[in-house]
């Protein structure tokens, strides 16, 4: 009996050994075929991208992909990041690297080159190609207002960073006159916040906030607008999406303005990014 038990134990250990070998092989194959995507920027506490893509992969049965966050204070370390993650196929790019990343790319999509900012990178055969899907998401989210615009429609863009460049590109493409509002205006089409109380808001119809002011956790911050000059003729579109109703939108709501936050734009640009990573994009 004891000898029989020992023989059975030996058989079970052998089976367990081969099971572990098979499991290791399967895991190795999984890693070899894994496609990695991620987000670079700094800080990344406000980002929804990892949750969005992880849920998308689960919902659509995309088992060979994962999405990670890569807090990157210095864009100069991007080559090190890519070298340490050889399975990276694509990156989203957020504040403060949308413009700073340009010298680190091998190629630029035509739209990204025209905008001068990148929020999506496709990595293939060691080459980094930059794209801009902020413009795609923004334009599609603005369609209800673009469809009703007139020749006299004018806009203010709060901020001069990477996101503002995509907004300006779309407005210019659709023949909408605009001006940038900046803390430090340096070029002809920029005005200072200090000038806004004397600005003709009766001639303005759309106001776009492209700054991070009001983003969680700094929800008590807000662009310095003369809210007493706003009314029901104004669309106030805050590209911030967390919280859903920023202090800017709360104060604009109190003045009877039409409101929109940045969530739809974010979702649209994320789907456009996925198409680019799959190499069948037909945007722009």
C-alpha positions in Angstrom: 0.0 0.0 0.0 2.8 2.4 1.0 4.6 1.6 -2.3 1.4 2.3 -4.3 0.9 5.7 -2.6 4.5 6.7 -3.3 4.1 5.7 -7.0 0.8 7.7 -7.2 2.6 10.7 -5.5 5.4 10.5 -8.0 2.9 10.5 -10.9 1.1 13.5 -9.5 4.4 15.4 -9.0 5.3 14.6 -12.6 1.9 15.9 -13.8 2.3 19.0 -11.7 5.8 19.6 -13.1 4.6 19.4 -16.7 1.6 21.5 -15.9 3.9 24.2 -14.6 6.1 23.9 -17.7 3.0 24.3 -19.9 1.9 27.3 -17.9 5.3 28.9 -18.1 5.3 28.4 -21.9 1.8 29.9 -22.2 2.8 32.9 -20.1 6.0 33.4 -22.1 4.0 33.3 -25.4 1.5 35.7 -23.9 4.3 38.1 -23.0 5.8 37.7 -26.4 2.5 38.7 -28.1 1.5 41.3 -25.6 0.8 44.8 -27.0 1.5 47.6 -24.6 0.1 51.1 -24.7 0.3 53.9 -22.2 0.2 57.6 -21.3 3.1 59.9 -20.7 2.9 63.3 -18.9 3.4 64.8 -15.5 1.5 64.6 -13.2 -0.9 61.9 -14.2 -3.3 61.8 -11.2 -6.0 63.5 -13.3 -6.0 61.0 -16.2 -8.8 58.7 -17.2 -6.9 57.0 -20.0 -5.8 53.8 -18.2 -9.4 53.1 -17.0 -10.9 53.9 -20.3 -8.6 51.6 -22.3 -8.6 48.8 -19.7 -12.4 48.7 -19.8 -12.4 48.9 -23.6 -10.0 45.9 -23.7 -12.3 43.9 -21.3 -15.5 44.9 -23.0 -14.3 44.1 -26.6 -12.3 40.9 -25.6 -8.9 42.4 -26.6 -6.9 40.0 -24.5 -3.4 40.7 -25.9 -3.2 44.4 -24.9 -2.6 46.4 -21.7 -2.5 50.1 -20.9 -0.1 51.6 -18.4 0.7 55.1 -16.9 4.2 56.5 -17.3 4.7 59.6 -15.2 7.4 61.4 -17.1 8.7 64.7 -15.6 11.4 65.1 -18.3 10.6 64.4 -21.9 14.3 63.8 -22.5 13.9 60.4 -20.8 11.5 59.2 -23.4 14.1 57.0 -25.2 14.9 55.3 -21.9 11.2 54.6 -21.3 10.8 53.1 -24.7 14.0 51.0 -24.4 12.7 49.7 -21.0 9.3 48.7 -22.5 10.0 47.0 -25.9 6.4 45.9 -26.3 5.1 49.5 -26.5 3.0 50.0 -29.6 1.6 53.4 -28.8 1.5 56.3 -26.4 -0.9 59.0 -25.5 0.7 62.3 -24.6 -0.6 64.9 -22.2 0.5 68.0 -20.3 3.3 69.2 -20.4 4.8 67.2 -23.3 2.4 67.8 -26.3 4.8 70.3 -27.9 8.1 69.3 -26.2 7.9 65.8 -27.6 8.2 67.0 -31.2 12.1 66.8 -31.5 12.0 63.2 -30.2 9.8 61.9 -33.0 11.0 60.4 -36.3 7.9 61.4 -38.3 4.9 63.7 -38.0 1.4 63.2 -39.4 0.4 66.1 -41.7 -2.3 67.3 -39.2 0.0 67.2 -36.2 2.6 69.1 -38.2 0.1 71.8 -39.0 -1.1 72.0 -35.4 2.4 71.9 -33.9 1.4 69.6 -31.1 1.1 65.8 -30.6 -1.1 63.8 -28.3 -0.7 60.3 -29.9 2.5 58.4 -30.8 2.5 55.2 -32.9 5.6 53.0 -32.3 6.5 50.7 -35.2 9.9 49.1 -36.0 11.6 51.5 -33.7 10.1 54.6 -35.4 7.9 57.1 -33.5 5.2 58.8 -35.5 3.3 61.7 -34.0 -0.4 62.4 -34.5 -3.0 64.8 -33.1 -6.4 63.3 -32.3 -7.3 66.3 -30.0 -8.4 68.1 -33.2 -10.5 65.1 -34.2 -12.2 64.8 -30.9 -12.7 68.5 -30.5 -14.2 69.0 -34.0 -16.6 66.1 -33.7 -17.7 67.2 -30.3 -18.3 70.8 -31.6 -20.4 69.7 -34.6 -23.8 70.9 -33.2 -22.4 74.4 -32.9 -20.3 74.3 -36.1 -23.5 73.4 -38.0 -25.2 76.6 -36.8 -22.3 79.0 -37.0 -22.5 82.2 -39.0 -19.9 84.3 -40.6 -19.8 86.6 -37.5 -19.2 83.8 -35.0 -16.1 84.6 -32.9 -14.3 82.7 -30.2 -11.9 83.1 -27.3 -9.4 80.4 -26.5 -8.1 80.5 -22.9 -4.5 79.3 -22.9 -1.7 78.8 -25.4 -0.5 75.3 -24.7 -0.7 72.1 -26.8 -4.5 71.7 -26.5 -5.1 75.3 -27.5 -3.3 74.6 -30.8 -5.7 71.8 -31.7 -8.7 74.1 -30.9 -7.2 76.9 -33.0 -6.6 74.5 -35.9 -10.2 73.4 -35.9 -11.6 76.9 -35.7 -9.4 78.1 -38.5 -10.3 75.1 -40.6 -14.0 76.1 -40.1 -13.4 79.8 -40.7 -14.2 80.9 -37.2 -12.4 84.0 -36.0 -10.7 83.7 -32.6 -8.2 85.2 -30.2 -6.0 83.5 -27.5 -6.1 84.7 -23.9 -2.8 84.4 -22.2 -1.1 85.2 -18.9 1.8 86.5 -20.9 0.7 87.5 -24.4 3.6 87.7 -26.8 2.1 87.6 -30.3 -0.5 89.6 -32.3 -3.5 87.4 -31.8 -3.2 87.1 -28.0 -4.7 89.3 -25.3 -4.0 89.4 -21.5 -6.6 88.4 -18.9 -6.2 91.9 -17.5 -7.7 93.3 -20.7 -10.9 91.1 -20.6 -13.0 93.5 -18.4 -12.7 96.0 -21.3 -13.3 93.4 -24.0 -16.4 93.4 -26.3 -18.0 90.2 -25.1 -21.1 91.0 -27.1 -19.2 90.1 -30.2 -17.9 86.8 -28.7 -20.0 83.6 -29.0 -17.8 80.7 -27.9 -15.2 80.5 -25.1 -12.9 77.5 -24.8 -10.8 76.8 -21.8 -7.7 74.8 -22.8 -5.8 75.4 -19.5 -5.7 72.8 -16.7 -7.3 75.3 -14.3 -10.1 73.6 -12.3 -8.9 70.1 -12.8 -9.2 67.7 -9.9 -7.8 68.0 -7.2 -7.4 71.8 -7.7 -11.1 72.3 -8.2 -11.2 75.8 -6.6 -9.2 77.3 -9.5 -10.7 79.0 -12.4 -9.7 81.2 -15.4 -10.0 84.9 -14.5 -13.0 85.9 -16.7 -15.3 88.9 -16.2 -18.3 86.6 -15.7 -20.6 89.6 -15.3 -20.2 90.2 -19.1 -21.3 86.6 -20.0 -24.9 85.7 -20.8 -27.1 83.2 -22.7 -25.4 84.0 -26.1 -22.2 82.4 -24.9 -21.1 78.7 -25.2 -18.5 78.0 -22.5 -16.6 74.8 -23.4 -14.2 73.6 -20.7 -11.8 70.9 -22.0 -11.4 69.8 -18.4 -13.5 66.7 -17.7 -12.8 66.0 -14.1 -14.9 67.3 -12.3 -17.7 67.2 -14.8 -18.7 70.7 -13.8 -15.7 72.8 -13.1 -15.8 76.1 -11.2 -15.6 77.8 -14.6 -18.7 76.0 -15.8 -20.5 76.6 -12.5 -19.9 80.3 -12.7 -20.9 80.4 -16.4 -24.0 78.4 -15.6 -25.0 81.1 -13.1 -24.9 83.6 -16.0 -27.1 81.5 -18.2 -24.4 80.3 -20.6 -24.6 77.1 -22.6 -22.1 74.6 -21.1 -20.0 71.7 -22.3 -17.1 69.8 -20.6 -14.3 67.9 -22.2 -15.4 64.3 -21.6 -16.9 63.7 -25.1 -13.8 65.2 -26.8 -11.6 62.9 -24.7 -13.6 59.8 -25.6 -13.6 60.7 -29.3 -9.9 61.4 -29.4 -9.2 58.1 -27.5 -11.1 56.1 -30.1 -9.2 57.9 -32.9 -5.9 57.1 -31.1 -6.9 53.4 -31.0 -7.6 53.4 -34.8 -4.2 55.0 -35.4 -2.5 52.3 -33.2 -4.2 49.6 -35.2 -3.0 51.3 -38.4 -6.3 51.7 -40.1 -7.0 55.3 -39.2 -9.0 57.4 -41.6 -9.1 60.6 -39.6 -8.5 63.8 -41.4 
